[in-house]
Amino acid sequence: MSTDDTDADSNGETATPVDEPDDEHHDFWAEGVADEIETRVVEQRETTDDASGEERPASSSPNDPIVIKGGVSPSGVAHLGNVNEIMRGYFVAEALRDRGHEVRQVFTSDDRDPLRKLPRKLADPDGQIVGLGEVDAGALGRNLGKPYTDIPDPFGERDSYAAHFAALLEADADRLGVDIEMYSNTDLYGEGAFDPVVERVLDRVDTAREVLSEYQAKADADYVPFNPICEECGKLTETVTDIDLDAETVDYACTDMEVGDETIEGCGHEGTATFRDGKLPWRFEWPGQWQVLDVDFEPFGKDHAEGSWPSGVDIAENVLGIEPPVPMVYEWFTLNGEALSSSAGNIVTVPELLELLEPEVIRYFFALHPKKARDLDLSRLDQLVDDFDRFEEAYYEGVDDESVTAFAEAAYPYVVGNVADERPIRLPYTFAAVLGMVDDRELRKKLARDEGHIPDNADEATVEAALARVEQARTWAERMDNAYNYRLQADLPDTEFDDATTDALDSLADVVAAGHDGETIQSEIYDTARDHEIEPGDLFEAGYRLFFDETQGPRLGEFLGDLEQEFVVGRLRRER
C-alpha cells in the first residue's frame, strides 16, 4: 500500500509488531501466506462480537471470493516499486486458486488524495519517463490541494491526472500477466460506498480521536476525521466545524494546508459538504477500504508496518467494528544500490525494464522472499537472468542446491504461468549480449548453434524465441554502455599494421584454429605479444580494429572464443 497523504507519516507513534505468516514449512513463501488466509477467512466469516460488545454479522459468506488488495496514491511516475503489491498479491492469489479458492485481486487508486507538490517527473501514456518541461506544469501548479481526479491529465488523453496514472498501473499489471480490478476511491465515495464508514467514524468521533491520539499528536479536541472538498476552490480542507449525521453533511471552512515547509492556501470559504463530497484521512480511509471491499489479505511495505498498520488495526477493531485483513510486510528493494525515488530520478518503469528482460524474469524477482531486502542493479542484470535460468533449470532437471530445486518446484509454475512440457531454450544473457554485437541474424543463429546453445534440430519458432533475448541484451549493453556495447564489423575494416603485429595476428589465428576456449585465447594474446616483441596493448588494439574498427572493446579473448572459429581465423589473417 502506498500513499502520499501526510496522515500516513509517523508522528511520535509506537510501532506495533505485525504477525507475519509462518512459511517455515513451505518452500515458497506464498504458500505460508495462503495457509494463514485460509485459517483466518473461516473465522472472519463467522458471526462475531466487536470490541463494544455489539453482535455483528460477518461481511461475507464462506463461499464468497477471497479478496486480496493493494493500493497506491497516484502522485507521479508509475514505477517498478508500485508493482510490489501487485506481484506479492498475485503469487498469494495463485497459491489460493491452486487450492480451489475463487480469488479477486483488487487495487485501489487513492485518487481523492490531494496533489500536495509538483512531481519532478511523470510517465507518458507509453510509460516512458518525461520531465515537467514536456507538459503544462503551470496547470499542475494551479491545482495543488485538489483531488487527483479533479486535475486534468497532463497528456490530454484521460479524464484526469488520476485516470492517467491508474491506466499506466493497469497496463503494467497486464504486461506482467496479472489481472487486477482497479477501484477509484473517488468513484467509491461518489456512489456512496463509503457512506456507512464515514457515518460510523463521525458518529464515534470521540472514540476516533482517542484511538488516533495514540498515533498522532494532531488528534486534539477539535479534530474531525473528514476532509471536505471546498465547493468554491475545489481544494480539500481539514477544518470541519459541525457534523449533521441525520443529513449526512458537515460544515467546513476552507483553511490552509501545511505540506512540509510549504503552505497550500485555502480560500476561506465556509460551506456545507455531504459525506460524498470529501474523504476520510488516510489512517481512517485504509481500514475503510477493508470494509467497503471486504478485504481478506493485503501486503504492504515495511514503512506501514511501523506506521499506518497499527493505527489501521486499532481503528478497524475499535471504531469500525471490523476485523482487519491478514497482513504481509515486504521489504523494499533498492535500485542500483539506492532507494527508489521519483524526485531523485532513481526509478525504472515496467516498460523500460521489459526492453531488457522477459516478463518471467521480472516476476521471478518478485517471487523471491519478500522479507529480504534486495537490490536491482541494472548494470548486473546478467546475474539476475543467470539466477532465473538456474531456477528454471532446477524445475526441469534439478540442480546441486536442494533448496533452489525445492523453491523452483513450488514457485516456477506461478512465475511462468503456463509451464511448457520441455525446458525453454534460453541463451545465457552475456552470450546474448555478445550476439548483440552482430547485426547479421543468420550469423547470430550460426554462432548460437556452434556454441551448443541452440540444438541443430530446433525448429524456426524455437530459434526465434531463443534469439529474442539478444535484442534485450543488446539494449542492456547500450543503456549501460558496458563491455558489450560494440558492433562487430561485417566486412574487414581498412587497417594497416607493421610486420611484427601482422605476424602476431597470424600466430594468434593459429591459436584460435587449434580450438582453444576464450580464457585460453585471452592468455595467449599476452604470450603471443611477448613472443613477437610487441606490447600486449598493441596486439589487443589490433584485434579491436579488426573486429570492431575501434581501439578498445570487451575482453578480446573471451569474445573471440564465442565467435565462429572459421570467421575469427579468417579475420585475424585479414582474409575476410
N, C-alpha and C positions, 0 to 999 in steps of 0.2 A: 504494500500500500504506500503510495506516495502522495504528498500534499505540499502545498506552499502556504497553507493557512497558518498564520502566526500562532494560533491556539495550539498547534502541534508542537511548538517549541518547548523544550524542557524549561521549567520555571521553578527551580528550587524543590522539585519533587523527589520523592524517594522511590527508587526503582523497585518494581515487584518482579520477582523471577517468573519466567514463563515455563510452564511444564512442557518440555519438548518431547515429541514422540520417541518412544524407545524402539530403535530399529536394530537392536543388538542381535536379534535372531534372524535378521534378513540380510541378504546380500545386496539389496537395492533399497535405499532409504525410503523411497515412496511406498514400499510395501508396509513398512512400520507405521507410516502416517495413516495408511489405509486401515490398518488394524484399529488404531485409536478412533478413527472416524466411525467405523462400524460399531464399535462399542458405545461411543458417545451418542450416536444418532438414535440408537434404540432407546436409550434412556431419555434423551432430549425430546423424543416424540411421544412420550407418555405424559399424562396429566400430572403436573407438579404444583407445588406451592411456591410463591415468590417470597422475597425477604419480608414483606409486610404481613404475611400470613394469609393473603388472598389466594384462593384457588384459581388457577388459570388454565385454560385448555392448551394443549400443545399446538404450535403454529402449523404443523403439518402432520400428515399421517405416515405410518411406516412404509407405505407404498409410493410416496412421493419421491421425485428425483432428489438425489443428494446435490446440494448447491455448493459449488466452490467459487470463491470470489477473489478478485483482485481489483485494483483501482489506481487512478492517477489523476493528479490535478494538471490540466492542460496548459502549463505555463510556458512551454518553449519547445525545444527540439525533442522529437520522439527518438530516443537513442537506445542503445542495447541494454542499458541499465533498466529501462522501463519494461523490458521483456522478462526480467527476473520472475515477477509474479505470474506472468502468462505461462512460462515454461515450468516453473515449480508446480503450479496448479495443474498443468497438463499431465505431468507424469503421475501425480496422485489420482487424477481423474481416470487415466488409462488403467492404473492398477485396480481401481474400483470397478470399472467397466469389465475388466477381465474376470472379476469375481461375480459378474452378473447384475451389477447395480446400474440403474439409469442415473446419469450424472449430467448436470448442467454446469458449464463453466461460464460464469458471468463476470463482467468487468465494468466498473463504474467510471465514467468520466466526471470528475468532481468539478463540473463546469459552471456551477453557480458561485464558485470562489471568485474573488475579485482579482483583477490584474494589479499587482502591487508594485511592480517595477518593470522597466523595459528589458526584455531579453537581449543579450548581445548578439545572438544568432538565432536563426529559425531554420526550419527544413521546408523545402519547396514541395509541391504536390508529388514529386517523384522520390521524396525522402532525402534529397541532396541538401547538404548544409549550405546556407547562404547568410550573408551579413545583412544588417538592417538597412544598409545602403541600397539594397535591391528591392525594398518595399517602402511603403509610406510610413516611416517611423513616426512622423508627426501625428498621424491618425491614431497610432497606438498610444502615444503620449497623452493625447486628449481624452483617452478612455481609461486612464488609471483610476482604480477604485470601482470600476464597473464589472459585473459578471462577465466571464469569458464568452458566454452565449450572446451577450449584447454588444460584442465588439466585432466589427467586420473582419472577414477573412483577409489577411494582408495580401493574399494572392488572387483574390476575387473569384474563387471557384466554388467555395462552400458558403453555407448560410451564415457562418460565424467563425471567429478565431477558434472557438472550441470545437466546432464541427471539423475544421481543417485538421486539428491535432488528433481528434478521435479517428478520423479516416486514415491517417498515417499509421496509427497504432493497430487498427483493424487490418490494414494492409500488411503490416509486419507480421502479425499473427498468422495471416493467410500464407505469407511467404514461407513461414516455418511449419505450415501444415497443422495449425491449431485453430479450431473453430470456437470462437468466443461470442457471447451475446453481449453487445455493448449497450449500457444504460447511461442515459444522460440524467444527471441529478436535476437539472433544470426541468426536464420533462417530468420526472418523478414528483417534484414539487408542484408543477403546473397541473398535473392530473389528480392531485390530491393524495397521492400515495403516502406522503409524509405527514398528512394532517393528523392522524392519530398519534404519531410520535411527537409532533410539536405540541399538540394539546396536552399530552401526558407530561412532557417536560415543563410546560408553563403552569400546569395545574399543580405540579410539585416543585415549584420554583425554589422554595426554601430548602427542600431536600437536594435539589440540583446544585444550589450554591454551596451547601455543606459538603457534598461529595467533591465538587470541583476544587474547593478550597484546600483539599489535601494535596492538590497537584499544581494549582496556580494561584498566585497572590492576587490576581485581578478579580477573583470571585468575592467582591465585597457585598455589602448590604444592598447596593443599588444595581448589582449586576443582574441582567436578564439574558439568558442564553438563547437569543434570537436576534438575527441581523436583518432588518427590513431593507428593501430596496427603495431609495428615495424616489417618489413619483415626479419630483422636479428635475433632478440632475441625473438620475439613474445610477448613483453610486450606492454601495452598501454602507450602512451606518451601524454602529454598535450601541447606540443610545436609544433604549426603549423607555418611555415614560409611563405607560399604562398598559394593562392587559385586560381584554374582554373575552373570556373563554366562551361565553354564550354566542357572541357574534363571530368568534374565531378571528379576532383582529388584535392589533397592537397599535398604540400611538407611539410616535417616534420624533426625534429631532435629528436632522442631518448634520452630524458633527464631524470634526477632523478625524482621520485615521492615521495612526502612527505606524510607520513601516521602517523599523530600524532607526536610523538617524534622520529619515525623511518623513515628511508630513504630506498626506493627500488631503487637501482641504475639502470639507463638506460645504454645502451651500447654505446651511442654516434653516432650510425649510422644515416646517413642522406639519406632520400629516398622519394619516392612518393607513396601515397596510394589513392585508389578510395574511393568513398563515401560508398562503401560496405565493405571496409577493415578498419573499425573503428566504433566509436559510438559517439552519442551526449552525452554531460554531462547530469547528471540526471535531472537537472532542465529543460532542453530542451527535454530530452527523454520522460519524463512523458507526457507532452502535445502532443508530437509527437505520442505517443501511442493512445491518444484520437482521433487524426486524422486518423491514419492508421487503427484502429479497429472500427471507428465510434461509440465511446463510448458515452452512454447516461447517465450513472449513475456510480459513484464509491464511495464506502465507504473507509475511511482511518482513521488512529489513530490521536489522538489529537496533536502529535508532528508535523505532516504535516499541521495541521490547522494553526499553527503558523510559519511554515517553508516553505515547498515546494509549498503548495496550493496557497498562494498569488502570488508568482512568476509564478507559472504554469498558473494561470488565466491571468496574465499580458502578458506572452509570447504567450499564445493561442490567445488572442484578438489582440495584437499589433505587433506580429512577424509572427505568422502563419495565422492569419486572420480567426480563427475558434471560435466557441462558446465552452466554457468548459462544461463538463457534470454536471449534478446535483450532488452535493456533500452530503456526510453524515459523520459527525465526530463521532467516537466512543471512549469511554473511554477505557483505558487499564484495564485489570483485573490483580490482583496480585495473586501470588501462595504462599500459606502458609504465607500470610502476607508480602511477599517481592516481589519486582519487578521480572518479568520473566527475566532470564539472562542465556544465554548459557555458558558464560565464568565462571560464579559463580556456575553453575550446578543447578540453581533453575528453572528447566523446567520439563514438563511432556509431553510425546508424546501421540498421539491418541491411538496407540496400547496398551500402558501402561494403559491408563485410561479405555479403553474398557475391560480390565481384571477386573475392579472394578465396572463398571456401564453399563447399557444398552445404546445403541446409542441414544435413545429418551431422556434420562436424560441429556446427553451432549448437544443435540440440544435444550432442554429446557433452559439450562444455557445460551445459546447464544440468545434465544428468549427474555430474559429479557431485559429491556430497555437499549440500548447501550450508553445512555448519563450518566448513573450512574455507578460509579466505584464499582467493586465487587471483593471479594476475594474468590478464590477457595482453601479452606482449606482441604487438603486431609485427615487430621485427623478427620474432621467433615463432611465427605461425607454423613453420615446418615442424616444430616439436609437437604442437597441438595435433596436427594432422597425423604425425607418426604415432602419437598416442591413440588416436581414433583408429588408425589402421590396425594397431596391435589389439585393440578392443574388439574389432571386427574379426580378426584372426582368432582371437580367443573364443568367440562364439562358435565359429565354424569348426575350428580344429583344436582349440585349446592351446595354452602357452605354458611356459615353465613356472609361472606365478599362479598358484591356485586361487588366490584372492581375485586376481584380474579375470580369470576364467569364470569364477562364480559370479562376479559382478556382471560380466558380459552375458552370461546365460540368463540372468534375471532382467537386465536392463536393455539389452540390444533390441528386442522386438519393439519396445516403446520408443527407442531412439530413431529407428529407421521406418517405423510404421508397417510397411509391407516387407516381410522377410523373404528374400529370394531363396530358391532351393539350393543354389550354389553360391559360394562366396563371390561377390562382385570383384572384377579386376580393377585394382587401384594402382596407379603409378605412384611410386614414392614422390613426395612433394618436391624435394630438391631435384630429383631427376626430371620431374615435370618442368621445373624451372630451367634446367639445362635445355630441355627440348624447346622451351620458350625462346631460346636464343636462335632457334632455327625457324625460318619462315616457311620453308618448303614442307607442306603437310605430308607428302609421301615419304620424305626423308625422316620426319618425325616417327611415322609408323615403322619404318625400317629400323631405326635406332632402338625403338621400344621393343621390337621383336628380337633384334640382335642381342639385347641385354637380358632377354628372357622375361620381360615384364608383360608381354602380350603373347599368348600361345599362337603358334603358326596356324592352328585350325580355328581361331576365333573368327566369328562372322563379322560383317561390317558394322552392325549395330553395336556389338560388343566393343569393337575397336574405337568407334566414335565415342562411346560412353567413357572409355578409359582415357581418351585424349582430351575430354572436356576439362580435366584438371590442369592441362597445360596452359590454357588461357588464363585460368585463375592464378596459377603460379607465376605466369609472365606478368600479370597485372601487379601481383605482390612485389616482384622484383623491381618493377618500375616505380611503384609507390614508395618502397623502402630505399630505392637506389642502392641496392646491395650488390654482392658479388655476381649475381646472375643477370644484372641489368646490362647485358651486352647483346649484340646481334652477330651471329655467325655469318660471315660473308659467303654468299653462294658461289661467287666467282673469285678467282685468285686476285688479290689486290696487287697493285703496281708497286713492287718493292725492289730494293737493291741492297745486298749485303756484301760484306767483304768475304774474302776466301775462307778465313778461319770460321766465320759464322755459318757460311753455307756448308762447310764440311761438318760442323757440329750439328746442323739441322739434318743432314743426311744420316749421321750416326744415330741421332735421336729417332729418326724414321725406322732404323733397323731395330731399335729397342721396342718400338710400338709393334712392328711387324712380328716380333718374337712372341707377342701375345701377353705381355705383362699388364697387370692391373694399374689403375690410376695412381695408387700410392707409390708403386714401384717406379712408374714413369716420372712422378714428381721428384723422387730421389735421384733418378738417372739424369734429370736435367742438370742438377748441380755437378754430378760426376762428369757428364759429357762436356760441360763448360770448362771444367778444370783440365780434362784430357786434351782439349783443343786450345788451352791457354787463353781463354776469354773470360770476361766477368759473367757470373751466372745471371746477373741482371740484364746483360745484353742479350743473352740467349732467350730469357723469358720475354723480353721486349720483341725480339724477332718472331717468337711464336705468336704473341698477341697481334703483331702486324699481319701475319699470315692468315690468322683465323678471324680477327675482328677489325682489322685495319685501325687498331688503337695501340697505344703504348702501354696499356695496363689492362687487367681483366681479372677473372676468377683464378682459383688455384689451377694452374695450367695443366699439370699432370693429371689431376683427377678429372678435369673436363675432357681431356683427350681420351682418357680411359673410358668415358661414357659414349664417345662417338664411334661411328662405324670405322673399323680398323683400316679398311682399304682407302676410305676417304682421307683419314688422318695421314696415313703414309704418303699418299699422293700429294697432299697439301704441303707436308714438311719437305718433300722433294721438289716443290714448286711446279708440279706437273698438272694440277687441277685446282 
